[in-house]
Amino acid sequence: EKAKLLRSQPAQIVEPKGLLYVQQREFAVTTPKDGSVSILGSDDATTCHIVVLRHTGSGATCLTHCDGSDTEAEVSLIMSSVKSFSNSTDCGRLEVHLVGGFNDDRQLSQKLTNQLLRAFDLQPEDVHLVTFCVTELNDREEQDIHFPIIYGIAVNVKTAEIFPATFPEKGPDEDLRSAHVLTGAPLTNIYDAKTEQLRIGPYFWGPFPHVDFWLEQDDAQILQNLSTSPLAEPPHFVSHIRSTLTFLKEHPFPSRSLFPDRKPRIYKKNEEGLWEQVCSDKI
């Protein structure tokens, strides 16, 4: 019923004001007291799943975008991140919302759904599954080709409302964060709710193998080889991958070009509710 209700809602366009956008293999956790961030969101999930874990007592809310790289470790990580904000709260319970995936040919979505359910089941705490809109419950078919119905969701940390969403702005540092994922990064926390700062990096990787080869390929080749579900990707998938590959080519050694002082790039919301970089000297 809950999945049906969610699927029936049109995706809302979420503007950057007050938004913290979470990319693949990133997570962020905050509480209703946050003066900078009121919405956490992520999209472009095909076989990936977006997970929202919330404690109803403290209101601490975590959103992450999982791709099945190390599901058990990731679930433990988001559990402890939410619990760290809820330790002093006696009442309330942990609730989880799972959205994403579809009936893809390789059954990667189904595999990830099973991994997530198992990982939450293995937690010592009780976790209540509230929204389950994954794989076959998030699938539509057009001329024998399967697609996800919902590609992205947002959660309002003040009201706990969850809704299908798209995001015109996926920044800051979109290419840098994507490059981190493409080079095999583990799940990374990008937000410090206590200081209300978005912290990116420092990230380190070596030169990306065959980057020139990939940049020479046509769109069809990139789609076929660098996507888990080539037929179901959103239209901007290839341009996003190209832009990430170009970034990797320009920055083969991020320790030199991006993080020479080995400090994170730090952003805070300004008066307009948009991210603005702050100098690390001021911190």
C-alpha positions as a Markdown table, in Angstrom:
| # | Residue | x | y | z |
|---|---|---|---|---|
| 1 | Glu | 0.0 | 0.0 | 0.0 |
| 2 | Lys | 2.8 | 2.4 | 1.0 |
| 3 | Ala | 4.7 | 1.6 | -2.2 |
| 4 | Lys | 1.6 | 2.2 | -4.3 |
| 5 | Leu | 1.0 | 5.5 | -2.6 |
| 6 | Leu | 4.6 | 6.6 | -3.2 |
| 7 | Arg | 4.6 | 5.5 | -6.8 |
| 8 | Ser | 1.4 | 7.4 | -7.5 |
| 9 | Gln | 3.0 | 10.8 | -6.6 |
| 10 | Pro | 4.7 | 12.8 | -9.3 |
| 11 | Ala | 8.4 | 13.6 | -8.7 |
| 12 | Gln | 8.8 | 17.1 | -7.1 |
| 13 | Ile | 11.6 | 19.3 | -8.3 |
| 14 | Val | 13.7 | 20.2 | -5.2 |
| 15 | Glu | 15.5 | 23.5 | -5.5 |
| 16 | Pro | 19.0 | 23.9 | -3.9 |
| 17 | Lys | 17.8 | 26.1 | -1.0 |
| 18 | Gly | 18.1 | 24.1 | 2.2 |
| 19 | Leu | 18.9 | 20.9 | 0.3 |
| 20 | Leu | 21.8 | 18.5 | 1.0 |
| 21 | Tyr | 22.2 | 16.3 | -2.1 |
| 22 | Val | 23.7 | 12.9 | -1.4 |
| 23 | Gln | 25.5 | 11.1 | -4.3 |
| 24 | Gln | 26.0 | 7.3 | -4.7 |
| 25 | Arg | 28.1 | 5.8 | -1.9 |
| 26 | Glu | 27.7 | 8.9 | 0.3 |
| 27 | Phe | 25.5 | 9.4 | 3.4 |
| 28 | Ala | 24.4 | 12.3 | 5.5 |
| 29 | Val | 22.7 | 12.5 | 8.8 |
| 30 | Thr | 21.1 | 15.4 | 10.6 |
| 31 | Thr | 18.3 | 16.3 | 13.0 |
| 32 | Pro | 15.2 | 18.6 | 12.9 |
| 33 | Lys | 17.3 | 21.2 | 14.8 |
| 34 | Asp | 19.6 | 21.8 | 11.8 |
| 35 | Gly | 19.4 | 25.4 | 10.8 |
| 36 | Ser | 21.0 | 24.9 | 7.4 |
| 37 | Val | 19.6 | 21.7 | 6.0 |
| 38 | Ser | 15.9 | 20.8 | 5.9 |
| 39 | Ile | 15.9 | 18.3 | 3.0 |
| 40 | Leu | 18.2 | 15.3 | 2.3 |
| 41 | Gly | 17.8 | 13.8 | -1.2 |
| 42 | Ser | 19.4 | 11.6 | -3.9 |
| 43 | Asp | 18.4 | 10.5 | -7.4 |
| 44 | Asp | 19.6 | 8.7 | -10.5 |
| 45 | Ala | 19.2 | 5.3 | -8.8 |
| 46 | Thr | 18.5 | 2.5 | -11.3 |
| 47 | Thr | 19.6 | -0.7 | -9.7 |
| 48 | Cys | 20.8 | 1.3 | -6.6 |
| 49 | His | 18.6 | 1.8 | -3.6 |
| 50 | Ile | 18.1 | 4.9 | -1.6 |
| 51 | Val | 17.8 | 4.2 | 2.1 |
| 52 | Val | 16.3 | 6.6 | 4.7 |
| 53 | Leu | 16.8 | 5.6 | 8.4 |
| 54 | Arg | 15.1 | 7.7 | 11.0 |
| 55 | His | 14.7 | 7.7 | 14.8 |
| 56 | Thr | 11.2 | 8.9 | 15.6 |
| 57 | Gly | 12.2 | 10.1 | 19.1 |
| 58 | Ser | 15.2 | 12.3 | 18.2 |
| 59 | Gly | 14.2 | 13.0 | 14.6 |
| 60 | Ala | 17.7 | 12.1 | 13.5 |
| 61 | Thr | 17.5 | 11.2 | 9.8 |
| 62 | Cys | 20.1 | 9.6 | 7.6 |
| 63 | Leu | 19.9 | 9.3 | 3.8 |
| 64 | Thr | 22.2 | 7.1 | 1.8 |
| 65 | His | 22.5 | 5.9 | -1.8 |
| 66 | Cys | 23.6 | 2.2 | -1.8 |
| 67 | Asp | 25.0 | 0.3 | -4.8 |
| 68 | Gly | 25.6 | -3.1 | -3.2 |
| 69 | Ser | 29.4 | -2.6 | -2.9 |
| 70 | Asp | 29.5 | -3.5 | 0.9 |
| 71 | Thr | 26.0 | -3.5 | 2.1 |
| 72 | Glu | 26.5 | -5.0 | 5.6 |
| 73 | Ala | 29.2 | -2.5 | 6.5 |
| 74 | Glu | 27.2 | 0.3 | 5.1 |
| 75 | Val | 24.1 | -0.5 | 7.2 |
| 76 | Ser | 26.2 | -0.8 | 10.3 |
| 77 | Leu | 27.7 | 2.7 | 9.5 |
| 78 | Ile | 24.3 | 4.4 | 9.0 |
| 79 | Met | 22.8 | 2.7 | 12.1 |
| 80 | Ser | 25.6 | 4.0 | 14.3 |
| 81 | Ser | 25.4 | 7.5 | 12.8 |
| 82 | Val | 21.7 | 7.8 | 13.6 |
| 83 | Lys | 22.1 | 6.2 | 17.0 |
| 84 | Ser | 24.9 | 8.8 | 17.9 |
| 85 | Phe | 22.2 | 11.5 | 17.6 |
| 86 | Ser | 19.6 | 9.5 | 19.5 |
| 87 | Asn | 21.4 | 8.2 | 22.6 |
| 88 | Ser | 19.8 | 10.5 | 25.0 |
| 89 | Thr | 16.3 | 9.8 | 23.7 |
| 90 | Asp | 14.2 | 7.3 | 25.6 |
| 91 | Cys | 11.1 | 7.2 | 23.4 |
| 92 | Gly | 10.8 | 6.5 | 19.7 |
| 93 | Arg | 11.9 | 3.8 | 17.4 |
| 94 | Leu | 14.1 | 3.3 | 14.4 |
| 95 | Glu | 12.3 | 3.3 | 11.1 |
| 96 | Val | 13.7 | 2.4 | 7.7 |
| 97 | His | 12.5 | 3.4 | 4.2 |
| 98 | Leu | 13.8 | 1.5 | 1.1 |
| 99 | Val | 13.2 | 2.9 | -2.4 |
| 100 | Gly | 14.8 | 2.0 | -5.7 |
| 101 | Gly | 15.7 | -0.7 | -8.1 |
| 102 | Phe | 13.5 | -2.5 | -10.7 |
| 103 | Asn | 13.3 | -5.8 | -12.4 |
| 104 | Asp | 16.6 | -5.5 | -14.2 |
| 105 | Asp | 17.9 | -8.3 | -16.5 |
| 106 | Arg | 20.9 | -9.1 | -14.2 |
| 107 | Gln | 18.7 | -9.1 | -11.1 |
| 108 | Leu | 21.1 | -6.7 | -9.4 |
| 109 | Ser | 18.2 | -4.8 | -7.8 |
| 110 | Gln | 16.8 | -8.0 | -6.3 |
| 111 | Lys | 20.2 | -8.9 | -4.9 |
| 112 | Leu | 20.6 | -5.5 | -3.3 |
| 113 | Thr | 17.1 | -5.6 | -1.8 |
| 114 | Asn | 17.9 | -9.0 | -0.2 |
| 115 | Gln | 21.3 | -7.7 | 1.1 |
| 116 | Leu | 19.7 | -4.7 | 2.7 |
| 117 | Leu | 16.9 | -6.6 | 4.3 |
| 118 | Arg | 19.4 | -9.1 | 5.7 |
| 119 | Ala | 21.8 | -6.4 | 6.9 |
| 120 | Phe | 19.0 | -4.6 | 8.8 |
| 121 | Asp | 17.7 | -7.9 | 10.2 |
| 122 | Leu | 21.2 | -8.7 | 11.6 |
| 123 | Gln | 21.2 | -5.4 | 13.6 |
| 124 | Pro | 20.9 | -6.0 | 17.4 |
| 125 | Glu | 18.3 | -3.1 | 17.6 |
| 126 | Asp | 14.7 | -3.4 | 16.3 |
| 127 | Val | 14.3 | -1.6 | 13.0 |
| 128 | His | 10.8 | -1.1 | 11.6 |
| 129 | Leu | 10.4 | -1.3 | 7.9 |
| 130 | Val | 7.9 | 1.4 | 7.0 |
| 131 | Thr | 8.4 | 2.0 | 3.2 |
| 132 | Phe | 9.3 | -0.9 | 0.9 |
| 133 | Cys | 9.2 | 0.4 | -2.7 |
| 134 | Val | 12.0 | -1.6 | -4.3 |
| 135 | Thr | 12.7 | -3.9 | -7.3 |
| 136 | Glu | 9.3 | -5.4 | -8.4 |
| 137 | Leu | 7.4 | -2.8 | -6.4 |
| 138 | Asn | 9.2 | 0.0 | -8.3 |
| 139 | Asp | 9.1 | -1.5 | -11.8 |
| 140 | Arg | 7.3 | -0.4 | -14.9 |
| 141 | Glu | 7.4 | -2.0 | -18.4 |
| 142 | Glu | 7.4 | -0.3 | -21.8 |
| 143 | Gln | 7.7 | -2.5 | -24.9 |
| 144 | Asp | 9.3 | -5.3 | -22.9 |
| 145 | Ile | 11.9 | -3.0 | -21.4 |
| 146 | His | 11.8 | -2.6 | -17.6 |
| 147 | Phe | 12.4 | 0.8 | -15.9 |
| 148 | Pro | 12.3 | 2.1 | -12.3 |
| 149 | Ile | 9.2 | 4.2 | -11.5 |
| 150 | Ile | 11.0 | 6.2 | -8.9 |
| 151 | Tyr | 14.6 | 7.2 | -9.6 |
| 152 | Gly | 15.0 | 9.6 | -6.7 |
| 153 | Ile | 13.5 | 10.6 | -3.3 |
| 154 | Ala | 13.9 | 13.4 | -0.8 |
| 155 | Val | 13.1 | 13.4 | 3.0 |
| 156 | Asn | 12.1 | 16.5 | 4.9 |
| 157 | Val | 14.0 | 16.2 | 8.1 |
| 158 | Lys | 11.6 | 18.6 | 9.9 |
| 159 | Thr | 8.4 | 16.8 | 9.0 |
| 160 | Ala | 9.7 | 13.3 | 8.1 |
| 161 | Glu | 7.8 | 13.4 | 4.8 |
| 162 | Ile | 9.3 | 11.2 | 2.1 |
| 163 | Phe | 8.5 | 11.9 | -1.6 |
| 164 | Pro | 9.7 | 11.2 | -5.1 |
| 165 | Ala | 12.1 | 13.9 | -6.3 |
| 166 | Thr | 14.5 | 15.3 | -8.9 |
| 167 | Phe | 17.3 | 17.7 | -8.3 |
| 168 | Pro | 18.5 | 20.3 | -10.8 |
| 169 | Glu | 21.5 | 21.0 | -8.6 |
| 170 | Lys | 23.6 | 18.1 | -7.4 |
| 171 | Gly | 26.6 | 20.1 | -6.1 |
| 172 | Pro | 28.8 | 21.3 | -4.7 |
| 173 | Asp | 31.9 | 19.5 | -6.2 |
| 174 | Glu | 29.7 | 17.1 | -8.2 |
| 175 | Asp | 32.6 | 15.8 | -10.5 |
| 176 | Leu | 35.0 | 15.4 | -7.6 |
| 177 | Arg | 32.5 | 13.4 | -5.6 |
| 178 | Ser | 31.6 | 11.2 | -8.6 |
| 179 | Ala | 35.3 | 10.7 | -9.3 |
| 180 | His | 35.7 | 9.4 | -5.7 |
| 181 | Val | 32.9 | 6.8 | -6.4 |
| 182 | Leu | 34.3 | 5.8 | -9.8 |
| 183 | Thr | 37.7 | 5.1 | -8.3 |
| 184 | Gly | 36.1 | 2.6 | -5.9 |
| 185 | Ala | 35.5 | 4.6 | -2.7 |
| 186 | Pro | 33.8 | 3.1 | 0.3 |
| 187 | Leu | 30.6 | 4.7 | 1.7 |
| 188 | Thr | 31.5 | 8.2 | 3.0 |
| 189 | Asn | 29.9 | 10.6 | 5.4 |
| 190 | Ile | 29.8 | 14.1 | 3.9 |
| 191 | Tyr | 28.1 | 16.2 | 6.5 |
| 192 | Asp | 28.8 | 17.3 | 10.0 |
| 193 | Ala | 25.4 | 18.2 | 11.6 |
| 194 | Lys | 27.0 | 19.8 | 14.7 |
| 195 | Thr | 28.9 | 22.5 | 12.7 |
| 196 | Glu | 26.3 | 22.3 | 9.8 |
| 197 | Gln | 29.2 | 21.9 | 7.4 |
| 198 | Leu | 29.4 | 19.8 | 4.2 |
| 199 | Arg | 32.9 | 18.3 | 4.1 |
| 200 | Ile | 34.3 | 16.9 | 0.9 |
| 201 | Gly | 37.5 | 14.9 | 1.0 |
| 202 | Pro | 40.4 | 14.8 | 1.3 |
| 203 | Tyr | 40.2 | 12.1 | -1.4 |
| 204 | Phe | 43.1 | 10.3 | -3.0 |
| 205 | Trp | 43.3 | 8.1 | -6.0 |
| 206 | Gly | 45.8 | 7.0 | -8.7 |
| 207 | Pro | 45.5 | 7.7 | -12.4 |
| 208 | Phe | 42.3 | 6.2 | -13.7 |
| 209 | Pro | 43.0 | 3.2 | -16.0 |
| 210 | His | 42.3 | 3.7 | -19.7 |
| 211 | Val | 40.7 | 7.1 | -19.2 |
| 212 | Asp | 41.6 | 8.2 | -22.7 |
| 213 | Phe | 40.2 | 5.1 | -24.2 |
| 214 | Trp | 36.9 | 5.6 | -22.4 |
| 215 | Leu | 36.7 | 9.3 | -23.4 |
| 216 | Glu | 37.1 | 8.3 | -27.0 |
| 217 | Gln | 34.2 | 5.9 | -27.0 |
| 218 | Asp | 30.8 | 6.9 | -28.3 |
| 219 | Asp | 27.7 | 7.2 | -26.0 |
| 220 | Ala | 26.5 | 3.7 | -26.8 |
| 221 | Gln | 29.8 | 2.1 | -25.6 |
| 222 | Ile | 29.9 | 4.2 | -22.4 |
| 223 | Leu | 26.3 | 3.3 | -21.6 |
| 224 | Gln | 26.8 | -0.4 | -22.4 |
| 225 | Asn | 30.0 | -0.8 | -20.4 |
| 226 | Leu | 29.8 | 1.7 | -17.5 |
| 227 | Ser | 26.2 | 1.2 | -16.4 |
| 228 | Thr | 24.6 | -1.6 | -14.5 |
| 229 | Ser | 21.4 | -1.1 | -16.5 |
| 230 | Pro | 22.0 | 0.6 | -19.8 |
| 231 | Leu | 18.4 | 0.6 | -21.0 |
| 232 | Ala | 17.0 | 2.3 | -17.9 |
| 233 | Glu | 19.5 | 5.1 | -17.2 |
| 234 | Pro | 18.3 | 8.7 | -17.1 |
| 235 | Pro | 19.1 | 10.7 | -20.2 |
| 236 | His | 22.0 | 12.6 | -18.6 |
| 237 | Phe | 23.9 | 9.4 | -17.6 |
| 238 | Val | 26.5 | 9.5 | -20.4 |
| 239 | Ser | 27.3 | 13.2 | -20.1 |
| 240 | His | 27.7 | 12.8 | -16.3 |
| 241 | Ile | 30.1 | 9.9 | -16.8 |
| 242 | Arg | 32.1 | 11.8 | -19.5 |
| 243 | Ser | 32.4 | 14.8 | -17.2 |
| 244 | Thr | 33.6 | 12.6 | -14.3 |
| 245 | Leu | 36.1 | 10.9 | -16.6 |
| 246 | Thr | 37.4 | 14.3 | -17.9 |
| 247 | Phe | 37.8 | 15.3 | -14.2 |
| 248 | Leu | 39.8 | 12.2 | -13.5 |
| 249 | Lys | 42.0 | 12.9 | -16.5 |
| 250 | Glu | 42.6 | 16.4 | -15.3 |
| 251 | His | 43.3 | 15.3 | -11.8 |
| 252 | Pro | 45.3 | 12.0 | -11.9 |
| 253 | Phe | 46.9 | 12.9 | -8.5 |
| 254 | Pro | 44.3 | 14.7 | -6.3 |
| 255 | Ser | 46.8 | 15.0 | -3.4 |
| 256 | Arg | 48.7 | 17.5 | -5.6 |
| 257 | Ser | 45.9 | 19.3 | -7.5 |
| 258 | Leu | 42.9 | 19.2 | -5.2 |
| 259 | Phe | 44.0 | 18.5 | -1.6 |
| 260 | Pro | 47.6 | 19.8 | -1.4 |
| 261 | Asp | 47.2 | 20.6 | 2.3 |
| 262 | Arg | 45.3 | 17.3 | 2.9 |
| 263 | Lys | 42.3 | 19.2 | 4.3 |
| 264 | Pro | 38.7 | 18.7 | 3.3 |
| 265 | Arg | 36.9 | 21.2 | 1.1 |
| 266 | Ile | 34.3 | 22.8 | 3.4 |
| 267 | Tyr | 31.0 | 24.3 | 2.6 |
| 268 | Lys | 28.3 | 26.1 | 4.7 |
| 269 | Lys | 24.9 | 27.4 | 3.7 |
| 270 | Asn | 24.8 | 31.1 | 3.1 |
| 271 | Glu | 21.9 | 33.6 | 3.7 |
| 272 | Glu | 20.2 | 32.4 | 0.6 |
| 273 | Gly | 20.3 | 28.7 | 1.8 |
| 274 | Leu | 23.0 | 27.8 | -0.9 |
| 275 | Trp | 26.3 | 26.1 | -0.3 |
| 276 | Glu | 29.3 | 28.4 | -0.2 |
| 277 | Gln | 32.9 | 27.3 | 0.3 |
| 278 | Val | 34.6 | 28.5 | 3.5 |
| 279 | Cys | 38.4 | 28.9 | 3.9 |
| 280 | Ser | 39.8 | 26.1 | 6.0 |
| 281 | Asp | 41.9 | 28.7 | 7.9 |
| 282 | Lys | 38.8 | 30.1 | 9.6 |
| 283 | Ile | 37.9 | 26.8 | 11.2 |
